[in-house]
Amino acid sequence: MSEGKIRTEVHDRIFQIIIDNPAKKNAFSPQMMEQLSDALTELHNNDDYWVGVICAEGKDFTAGLDMPKFFGPTPRSATSRRAMSTPSRCRSAARSRSSPPCRASCSPSASN
């Protein structure tokens, strides 16, 4: 059975990040969290991309964490701790970003 993964595609100046684990409702494994971090870092560091879009395979966007992979009877403790923490490269990239944060709302009733 496949572990699931994060895939990326580039369409013109759009960087697409795809959650690909439909057999488990796109639940994140520790490895997928690391892959997502790498994809977001790539989006941040590459000026050729104007926008990033996160989407998912299958009918479910994501069920969240695959809890047994993080906290099950035989957790991958070193990998789990690393996947759950923010890598230093992301923290420093977030601090150095000069543009204002972007907010989006998917619900007409949500306030900005």
Summary of the structure (lengths in Angstrom):
residues: 112
radius of gyration: 15.5
end to end distance: 41.5
largest distance: 44.4
contacts: 265
relative contact order: 0.18
helix: 37%
strand: 20%
